[in-house]
């Protein structure tokens, strides 16, 4: 059995942000993740929006951490070297009734202390974003909003935690938690046992399941998590200039509607839907969902071209019965960070920082000498100047070998993604770290070479390489030469 001070259950962006912050203290930290990599749940499948903080109900934890996280994001992106751009956002109103909602949102944003808010006319909105509909009558503009890459952000926090001594255990699905001699014994599906003084529940859509897995006598807060699936369509980079700002519909009870946003890598992203489902693992896409996404996007930007879509995906977010985040000590030694739905990505830096400070204070952890506060990402060949490319190739000839033509990802970047802390172990892991396979052909060209590099670097047969673990093998065997 492995003994730690703190066990974090869940390796999404929240768990990784917390691990990064806790690793700055003199404590042993373990992260248990049911998948084979970080960012395999909602953190890999969301819009990547850094929300300004005007939408969440005033006085809520959502509002508090949204505004704090938005204010932290630019500095965190610089410190940990993940993509971020402050592009601003607009909530579009189509008629007088929705204009009334804009004013309510504005007033809420002021109370939340959101920055850069203002209501503008439809004509003013079109002067800033010429592609939006002629039917738009007004817009709530927020200049403090931004965009990031959710999975790259989670990887950055995870790598920083690992380089400071946090230990990550993958394929570690927690099934039972007991308490003995004032310590927690966390048992996984493969019967491994991990011991800790404290447990932090960051399990996303499974946070209520983790609470139910606890066998002790203490009373847990009563909450349930409803899985809410959202479907997206990613458009080619030819569409990336349709808007510079993130465009929202006027929100409803189910969410912020279908958004249209540029991505930090130059694509256009539209979605999501919002469908409450029963299966927490059902990240499927549907014909009806795709039609709703496209119709909603074209309401905002009529000239979007459907045939430029290069892929569709869905994510399942954790909607809590409390309708607000659940953050804090449930009882001595058990800390919940649950129900972190939108704007959870924006909130992650602030939640990780505040939760770590509270846990460290209550458990008497002291600051660690030699803590490494900064993390550098992989140098992207696609973002280099000609001179930088020449220098990179001179230092590492593998930078001269393009593997993914669509995104101009080199063999050097793929090798680094495998060799780094928390290195990629499958095709999707490489994709999240380098963008190999994220372009127009969606791995049609580069897949065999990426699989070959993975096999070589991991010392495996290529038939053992998977897309995302769990038996998702890329090949079935060799062709009999006879």
Secondary structure, DSSP 8 states (H G I E B T S, - for coil): -EEEEEEEE--SHHHHHHHHHHTTBSS-EEEE-SSSSSS-SGGGSS--EE--SSSS-TTSHHHHHHHHHHHHHHHHHHHHT--EE---EEEEE-SHHHHHHHHHHHHHHHHHT-SSEEEEEHHHHHHH-TTS-TT--EEEEETT-EEE-HHHHHHHHHHHHHHTT-EEE-S--EEEEEEETTEEEEEETT--EEEEEEEEE--GGGHHHHHHHB-SSS------EEEEEEEEEEE-GGGTTS-SSEEEE--BTTBS--EEEE-TTS-EEEE---EE-S-TT-----HHHHHHHHHHHHHH-TT--GGGEEEEEEEEEEEETTSS-EEEEEETTEEEEE---TTHHHHHHHHHHHHHHHHHHHTT--B-TT----------GGG--HHHHHHHHHH-GGGG-EEETTTTEEHHHHHHHHHSTT---SHHHHHHHH-TT-STTTTTTTHHHHHHHHHHHHT--GGG-BSSSTT-BS--------
